[in-house]
Amino acid sequence: NELPEARRQELREAYDRFQQMPAERRERILDRMRQFDTLPPEQRQQVMQNWERWQKMTPAEREAARERWQRMTPEEQRGRREHWRRPPAGH
């Protein structure tokens, strides 16, 4: 089960970037990974679909989304989180 060299290089670079992050940020990322591991399969799938959608956005679109999020009240943010946690229609 040997990984192609290009994938190994990509993983090395990601590891190096992770190691360069402040400890607090690394811990937040690890906490989220642990949370992801506890999700039921349908919620994991939804998280992955959201992540893929985010990755397809341009930097300007991501920045606009961050700004919209910052303008939301805590109640609106909670409502959005609940919406994201719902399984996709038909499940």
N, C-alpha and C positions, 0 to 999 in steps of 0.2 A: 504494500500500500504506500508506495513512494509518491510524494507530491511532486508535481512538475517544478522545475527550478524557478520559473517565474512566480508561481504561487508561494514557494518558500521565501523568496525575496520579498514579496508583498507582506507576508506575515512577519518577517524580521523587521521590516520598516515600521509596521503597525506596533510591534512590541517596543521598538526603540522610541516611537512617539509616546506610547503609553508610559514608559519609564521616565520620560522627560517632564511629564505632567506633574503639577503640584500634588502632594500626597492626598489632600482633601478631594481633589477632582478624581483621582484614581479610586479612592474609596467610594465615592458616589457612583462611579461606573460599576464597580464590583457589587455594590448594593443592588443596583438595577439588574445586573445579571442574575443575582441570587433571586430577586423577585420574579424575573422572567422564568427561571427554572421551576417556580412553584405554580405557574399559571396552567390552567387546563389547556389541552391542545387547541381548542377553537380560539381561545384568547391569545395564545402564542401566534397563531396564524394571523389574527387581526393585527397584532403588534408588528409582525413582519411585513404585512401589506402596508401599514402606515409608514414603516421605515423605508420601504421601497419607494413609496410615493414621495416621501421627503427627499430621498436621494435623487429623484428625477427632477426635482425643482431646481431652478436656477438660484444662484446666490441671492439675487434681488428678490425672488419669490420667497425664499426662506427668511430673509430679513423682514419683509413685509408681514409674514406670518408671525414672526417673533414680536413685531411691533403691535399687531392686532391683539396678541395674547397679553402683552403688557398693559394694554388699555382696558382689558376686561376686568370686571369686578371679581373678587374671589368666588362669589356665587356662580357667575358665568363660567369661570374656569372649572369649577366643580362639575357643572352641567356638561361641559365639553368632555371632561374626563370620563364621566358616566356614559356619555354617548359613545366614546371610543371603546369602552370596555364591553359594550353590548356585542353579542355574537352577530356576525353578518346575517342579513335577511335570508330566510330559508333554512336556518340551522336550528 
